[in-house]
Every structure is written in structure tokens, then in C-alpha cells.
Amino acid sequence: MPELDISVDARTSLQVATELVRATASGWDSGSVRGDLAGLVAGRASRPSGDRPVYFRSVGLGMEDAAVAWAACRNNNDTTEEQSR
């Protein structure tokens, strides 16, 4: 999975998402996760680079996660546009 930009809805996903648990057991470094949804929204986690495929793992209600991420992205874009004026 080193070829992916990986984010999760919450850090607890690393202990409950089957594919992430198996990957960790096979030697994958879960420390390579870019961040969780809260960190992405707050700007504490690095955004995907755009150079690699993005994998976002949600173990909860993915539609709610997607809505929050979309709103955060739109807000960030609006803020960036205002700052560039």
C-alpha cells in the first residue's frame, strides 16, 4: 500500500478495518496513514498529494464522512480564493 495516499475516518479504523488489520499484520506501517477525517478537516493532516491514488477508509457512515470532507474542501477552496484576491 505504499503507492497510496491513505486516510481514515478515525484512527480506530486501523484496529477494526479488516484490510488494514491484515496489512499491518503483513508488515505494512500504519504510521504511513496521512491522517483521520478530523485532522483533514482541521488542517492538521496533510492533504493528498495528487500524485498517487487516494484511499479513504470509513468504517462508519461513509456518506456522512464524504459530506464533511466535501464541505471542508469547499470551505478551503473558498478561503484560498478569498486570500488570493
C-alpha positions in Angstrom: 0.0 0.0 0.0 2.9 2.4 -0.1 1.7 3.6 -3.5 -1.5 5.1 -2.0 -2.3 8.2 0.0 -4.3 6.7 2.8 -6.6 8.5 5.2 -9.2 7.1 7.7 -12.4 8.3 9.2 -11.0 7.7 12.7 -7.7 6.2 14.0 -9.8 3.4 15.5 -10.3 2.2 11.9 -6.8 0.8 12.0 -7.9 -1.8 14.6 -11.3 -2.7 13.0 -11.0 -2.4 9.2 -10.1 -5.9 8.1 -7.9 -4.9 5.2 -5.9 -2.5 7.4 -5.5 -5.0 10.2 -4.3 -7.7 7.7 -1.9 -5.2 6.0 -0.4 -4.3 9.4 0.0 -8.0 10.2 1.8 -8.4 6.9 4.3 -5.7 7.7 2.6 -2.5 6.4 3.4 0.5 8.6 0.1 2.1 9.8 2.1 5.2 10.6 2.0 6.0 6.9 -1.7 6.9 7.2 -1.8 10.6 6.3 -4.5 11.4 8.9 -8.0 11.0 10.0 -11.1 12.9 8.9 -10.9 15.3 11.9 -7.3 16.1 11.1 -8.0 16.6 7.4 -10.9 19.0 8.2 -8.9 20.9 10.7 -5.8 21.1 8.5 -3.6 19.1 10.9 -3.2 16.2 8.5 -1.5 16.6 5.1 -3.8 16.6 2.1 -3.4 14.0 -0.6 -0.6 14.9 -2.9 -2.5 14.2 -6.1 0.5 12.2 -7.4 -0.9 8.9 -6.1 -4.3 7.2 -5.8 -6.2 8.2 -2.6 -7.7 5.5 -0.3 -10.1 6.8 2.3 -11.3 4.1 4.7 -14.5 4.7 6.6 -15.9 2.1 9.0 -18.9 4.3 9.9 -21.4 6.0 7.7 -19.3 6.8 4.7 -21.9 9.2 3.3 -21.6 11.4 6.3 -17.8 11.3 6.1 -18.0 12.2 2.4 -20.3 15.1 3.2 -18.0 16.5 5.9 -15.0 16.1 3.6 -16.8 17.8 0.7 -17.8 20.7 2.9 -14.3 21.1 4.3 -12.8 21.0 0.8 -15.3 23.6 -0.5 -14.6 25.8 2.5 -10.9 25.5 2.0 -11.2 26.4 -1.7 -13.4 29.4 -0.9 -10.9 30.6 1.7 -8.0 30.1 -0.6 -9.7 32.1 -3.4 -10.5 34.9 -1.0 -6.9 35.1 0.2 -5.6 35.3 -3.3 -7.6 38.4 -4.1 
